[in-house]
């Protein structure tokens, strides 16, 4: 084995640790080289979406289920934190934890009947839940502010340190995003993750191997809802204003597209999908008013040319090329 091959083999063996270290270093240094508040604001929004998409990828990519309603849990987290802190005057951090627990309970109550369904029936059921929650946000204006939205949500703080500018929010939000990535990576490599992979492959075979299908589905659904709730709370305290438009069915489909584009069953793909779908309308100004159309077009192209998503597809292309090169070298 040559020195170059030894280095590549070392990178392959330690790819997760090296990727996390490189990403953490890049995120720490990013505000030192980029002080444009608009750019920082975009990266902060990506961090919020990464948290949701990582959780949703566990449900769609690893458990093989479909959800078109996760914007509902995102909205419940946002409105829950807003009402708890503004209407009831509760401290923000305990309120965020309490709201996440309430959202977990809601997800459990929703998941028990709906997860008996599968395929497009499950997709329609979750879509219906999103419509119900969105309608409540619009119509219950005495509590939610209705179509006018909910203003005056306080920034998060620790002691006297307030997260009230883009740089401070950058470190806060990406800390949560990295934590979500690490939690998900550890989960998918555990026995729970292997059970989810078996569930996605064949439910009957997974049951024969001892996986409790129903319980596994409900657990991963509740966990993904908690991820969305925490992202919603951070979203509310980051922007100080929320409105129902951010949590409608189009937001749910965008989240599902982020999972598919990044790569179903790829935690790192969640990062790629969230980043690409958030930045794409910004890069292509002429399509800014046609965001949903652009997202749909990207989804079609990905499914045509990289059906397993960007991250998984590119990884397989590089690996196959490397294997072919090794076989040619061995033959020569």
N, C-alpha and C positions, 0 to 999 in steps of 0.2 A: 504493500500500500504506500503510495507516494505521500509527501508532506501535505500536498493540496487535498488529497483524498482524506487524509487524517483530519485536517481542519474541517472539511465538509461533513465528515462523519461525526465529529464532536458537535458541530452546529446542529446536526440532525437530532442527536441524542438529547441535547439541552435546548432545543428550539423554544420550548414554552418559557423557561426561565429567562433566556436571552431576549425573547420578544417582550416579555413583561418589563424587564429592566430597560430595554431600549425605549419602549413606549413611555415608561414613567419618566425617564430622563428627558425625552423630547417634550413631554407635557410640562415638566418643571421649568425647562428653559424657554418654552414657547413665548410666554409674556415678556421675556427679556428682549426678544427680537421683534415682536409684533405688538405694537402699542395702539393699533387702530381699534377703537371700541366696537366698531361694527364687526370686524373680523373676529374679535374675541367673543362677541355676542353670538356669532354663528357657531363657533366651536363649543360654546356653552350649551347651545340648543342641541348640538350633536350629542353631547354628554348625556343630556336628559333622555334623548331618544335611544341611546345605547342601553341605558338601564332598562327601558321597556322592552326593547327588541331582544336583549339577552334572555329575559324571562319568557317572552313570547316564543323564542326559538326553542326553549326547552319543551314547550307545549307542542309546537308545530313540527319542529325539526327532529327532536329526539323522541317524543311520544307519538308522533305521526297523527296528531289530531288537527282540527281546523278551528280557528277562532277569528271571526270578523267583528268582535265586539270589545276588544281590549281598550279602546279609547274610553269606554264607560268606566273601567277601573281607574284609568288615568284621570278622568274627570272627577270621579268620586274622591280620589286622593287630593286633588286640587281644591275642590269645593269644601271637602271635609276640613282641611287645614285652614282655609279662609274663614269658614264659619266658626271654627273652634277658637281661632286667635282674635278675630275682629268682633264677632257677635258675642262670644262668651268670654273673651279676654284671657284665654288660657295661654300658658307659655308655649312657644312654637315647637320646641323639640319633643316634649312629652305629647303634645297634640299630634305631631306627625306619627309617633309610635302608636298612639291610640287609634288614629284614623286607619293606619295600616292593619291593625287588628280587626277593626270593624269591616274594612274592605275584605279581609280574609274570610270573615263570617259571611258576608254577602256572597262572595265567590263560592263558598261551601254550599250555601243554600241554592244558588243558581246551578252549581255544578252537579249536585245530586240528581236532579231530574234531567238536565240537558245532556250530561255525559253518558246517558243511556243511548243517545243517538250517535250516529257516525256519518262521515262524509258530508254531502251537501245539506243533509238535515241538521247536523250539528252546526254547520256554518250559518244556516238560516236562523237557528235558535239563538246563537250568540249575537247575530246581527239584530234580531228582535230585542234582545236585552239592551243593546246599545241605543236603539231607538227609544225605548222606554225611559232610560236614564237621561238621554238628551232632551226628551220632551219635558221631563220633570225640571231639568235645569232651565228650560225656556219658560215654563208656565208657572212655576212656584216662585214668582218674582219677589214676594215678601221676604223670602229667605235667601234666594240665589241672586237676586237682582234682575232676573229674567234676561231678555235680549240685550239690555244695557250693560250687563256684566257686573262683576264684583270688584270694586276698587279698594285701595287703601290697605292692602295686605302687607303686614310688616316684613322687613328683611330678617333673615336669620342672624343670630349673633351668638357668640360664646364669650361670656363675661361682658367686657366693654368693646369687644372686637366685633364690628358689624360687617356682614358680607353685603356691602352696598355699592360696590363697583365691579366692573367686568373682570378685573384681574383677581380680586378676592373670590368672586363667584367661580372663576375658572378653576382655581385650586379646590374649592369646595365641591363643585359638581363633578369634576374629573376624579376626585377621591372616591366619590360614591360610584362612579362608572367603573373605575378599576376594581373596587371592592365587588361589584356585581359580576364583573368578568371572572375574577378569581374564585368567587363562590360557585359560579356556574361551571368553571373548568374542573374544580374539585368534585362537584356533584356528578358530572358526566363520567368521571373516571372511577367513581365509587360503584358499589353494588347497585345502588339506586339507578345510576346512569346506565349500567348494563341491562337492568330490568327494563328501563324505558326504551333502550335500543331494541331489545327483544320484542317489546310491545309494538314498536313502529314496524318491525319486520313482519310479524304474524302473531295476531292475538291468541290464536288457538295454541300455537307452538309455545308462546310465552307462558300461557296458563299451564301447559303441560310441564314447563320447567319450574313451576312454583310461583310465578309472578301473580300477585293479586291484581288483576287487570283493573277492576273498578276503583279500588283504593289508590292504585298508582296514578290513574287518570285524574282523580279528584285532587290528590296531593300536588301534582305538577301544575294543575289548573290554579289552585289556590296560591301556590308559590309564585306563579307568573303574575297573578293579580296583585300580590303584595309588591312585587318589583314595580308594576305600573303605578300603584298607589304612592309609593315613595317618590317615584319620578314626578307624579302629579303634585305632591306637596312641595317638592323642590321647585317645580315650575311656578307654582303660585307665589312662593316667597321670593323667587328670583325676579319675576316681572311685576309683582305688586298688583297685578290686575289679571283677571281671567274672565272669559266669556264662553258661552256654550259652543261657539263656532269651532273652538279648538278640540272639541271632544265629540264631534259628530261621526256619522258612519264613514265619511271620506277619510277622517283621521285614522279610523280602524283599518280601512283598506290600505292606506299608506303604510301603516305599521306592518301589516302582513306582507306587503310588497318588499319592504326593507329586509324582512327575513328571507324571502325567496331570492331576491337579488344578491344579498350577501352570501347566502348558502344555507339551505336547511340542514341542520345537524352540524353546523360549524359555529362555535361561539365567537371565534375571531371574525367570521363572516358577518356577525351582527354589527360589529364595529364598521366594517366596510359598507354594509347596506345602509346603515343609519347616516354615515358620512356622505355617501354618494347621493342618496335621495334628498338630503337636506341641502347639499351644495349645488346640485344640478340646476335648479331654477335660478340660482344666483349667477351661475356661470353663463347660462343661456338666457339673457335678459328678455329676448323676444318671446320666450315661452313662459314668462313669469305669470301671465294671466291664464295659462293653460297647464298649470302644474299637474293636475290629475291626468290630463292627456299625455304629458311627458312621462309621468310615472308608469302609465299603462304601456306606452311604447317601449320604455326600458325593460319592463317586465316581459313583454313579448320577445324582444331581442335576446334577453338572457335565457329565456326558456328554449328559444330556437338554437342558440349557439353554445350556451353553457347551462344545460338543464339542471345541474346540481349547484348553481350559484357561482358567483365570481370567485370567492375564496377557494372553494373546493375544486372548481374547474381549473383555475390557474395552478393550484397545488398539484393536481393530477397531471397537468400538461408538463410542468417542470420535472416532476418525478419520473414520468414516462420517458421524457427526453434523456434524463440522466441514466435511467436503466438501459435504454437503447444504446447510448454512448458507451456504457460499461460493457455491454454485450459485444459491440463492435470492436472495442479495444481487446477484449478477451479472445475474440475470433482471430484478430490480426496477430 
